[in-house]
Structure formats: C-alpha cells, structure tokens
Amino acid sequence: MSSLHTWQVKLHPGRFSAMSPMMAALVGAVTGKTYTDPALRRLHVTSDGFVLAEAEGDIGANHWIGEWENWDRNWRTLLSAAGLTDDERQQAEAARAAVTTDWRA
C-alpha cells in the first residue's frame, strides 16, 4: 500500500463520526475523492483571507466556505486526529496546496 493511499484512507470521513458534511466535501477536494453531492474540486483563498470552493460541474467558485484560519485550523486538527505519519502529513499538505489557489499577497 502506498503512502498516498494510506493518508487518503486515514482521512476518509467515515472514520470520523463528528465530521460535518462541509468538512467531508473539503477532504474530498483534497483527496480527489467524492464524499458529498456536490463534490468540491478546487479551493480559492481570496485576497482578504476567505475560502471559496468550486464544485464539480460548476463554473467558478460558487460555494462560500469561510475564513482561511478556520479551515486551516480544522484541517490541521483532522491531520492530527487521523494519526498521519510525517510523510503522510507532507503528502496531504501537498495535495491541499495542489487544489488551492491562494490570492493573498
């Protein structure tokens, strides 16, 4: 089993009974999996620090997620709760960066 597959398995929303549907959608965007309908595919951080998301089939980022600080804190908390190794954490962070366009200066 590759590390990439392992971190995706560890972050699966089914492992976390208290995970909100919004967080499951965000995890799906990062892992490239579909856990919600609609499925999110890309994230955008606005110049003033808010997160918008593109859903599969949408044109543009039509979904308001909230403040970057909240998403970042929740993401890091999830990584810790999932028990990712350092290598898995690096891969998960790289995957998040790959689907995120950051417009902050």
N, C-alpha and C positions, 0 to 999 in steps of 0.2 A: 504494500500500500504506500503510495507516495505521500510526501508531507502535505502537498496541496490538497489531496483528497482528505487527509486526516483533519486538517483545520476546517475544511468545509463541513465534515461530519460533526466535529466538535461544536460548530456554531449553528447547527440545524435548530430551527425554532422549536421543534418537537421535544428537545431536551430541556426546555425552559418553560414551565407551566405559567409563569407570570409575564412572559414576553407579550407585549402588545402587538396587534396586527401591523401597526406602523413600523415597529422595530423589525418585525419579521420581513416586511417589504424592503426595508433598508438592508438587512442582512442578505436578502435575495439579490439585491442590486450588486452588492459587493461580491457575493459568491458566484453570481451568474446563474442562480437557480430561481425557480418560480415557487414562491410560498404563498402568494396572495393574488387576488384579482382586483384591480390590475397589478401586474408585476412592474416594479420600478427597475429602470435600466441605467440611468445616469443621474448624478447629483451635481448641483451647481451651488457654489458658495458666492453670494452676492458681495459687492464691494463693501457693504455695511454689515457683513457677517451673518446673513441669514441663509438657510439652505432651502433650495427648491429642487424638485425631482421631476425627471421625465419618466412617464410610464410607457410601457411597451405599446406601440401604436400611436402614441401622441406626437404632435409636432410642437416642440418646445417643452419647457419645464413648467408644467401647469399645476404642480402639487406643492403646496406650502408645507415644509417640514418643521421649521422653527429656527432657533438660534444655533449657530455652529457650536458654541460652547456646550450646549445641552447634548447635541448629537455626539460630539467628541467625548464627553464625559460618559455617556451611556455606552458608547462603543468600547471604550477602554474598560469599563466595568464588565461588559459582556466578555471581552477577551480574557479578563482575569477569572471570571466565573466559569468559563469554558475550560480552563486549565491548559491553555495553549503553551507549548514549549517556546523558547526564544525564537527558534527558527520558524515555527508556525506563526508566531505573532508577527514576525517580519514579513512573511508571505501575506498574511491577512492585511497588514497595513499597506503593503504594495498594491494589493488588489483594490483596496479602498481608494488609494491615490489614483489608480488607473481609471476608475469610473467617476472621478470627481474633478470638475473644473473649478478652480479657485480664482475668483475675480478680485480678491482683496489685494491691495497694493503692498 
